[in-house]
Amino acid sequence: MEALKAAWSVKAGLHQQHELPEYFRQWAYTSSDFEKDRATPDDQPTIFQKLDEEAHTYARSITDPRRLNYVKLEFIWI
């Protein structure tokens, strides 16, 4: 059975009551990903690290006060 282990979400907009849906993105890390990461050699990036980097890179890429007033990245480990 596939279970969610972690998730990232990025929201952005002009203010928190006016989020712009075109900037919303989510990433999911599953129990299958977790098992694969346990077998990943220490010198190679894990699925978790790749997803974390993707979420942070995306949030940084849209952080521009000329377009948006806020960018919010959330992470949860379940």
N, C-alpha and C positions, 0 to 999 in steps of 0.2 A: 504494500500500500504506500502510495506517494503522500508524503506529508510536507507541509511548509515548515522550514527551519528558520528562515530569515527573509526579510523583505526591506526594500528601499523604495521610497517614493520621493519625487520632486514635484513641487507645486510652485507656481509663480503667478504674479499678477501685478495689478496696480495697487491693491491693498488686499488684505486677507478676506474681505467680504466680496471682493471682485477678482476671483482667480480666473485666469485665462486658460481654458481647457486645452488649447493647442500646445501649451508648455508642460502639461502633466505627463509624467512617465513613471513606470513602475518596473522593478526587477524582483524576481523571486528566486530564492535559494531553497532547494528541496532536499528531502532526506536522501534521494538518489545522488544529488550533487555532493552531499556530505560524505556519503560512502566512497564516492570517487575521489574526493579530496583526501580521504584517509590513506588512499593508495598512491597519492601523488608524491613523487620524490621531493625532498626538501629544496632542491635547486630549481624547481619548476613552479610557476605560479599556479595557485589553486583556482577552482571555479569561484570560490568565495572572494578571493582577491581580485579576480577579473570583474566580477559584478560590482564589487565595492568601488573599484576604480572607474568603471563605466558611470555609475551613479554620481560620483563626485566630479568627474570630468564634465558630465552633462550640466550639473548645477553650476559649475564654474563658467561653462561656455555661455550660459544665458544670464549671468550676473552682469548686468549693464544698466546703470541708472538712466540711460537715455531711452530705454525701452520699458523697463520694469522697475517697480518700487520695492519688490521683495521677491526673494527666492528662498524656498524652504525645502531642505532635505531631511527626511525622517528615515531612521533605521530602527528595526526591531529584530531581536533574536528570540525565537520561541522555543 
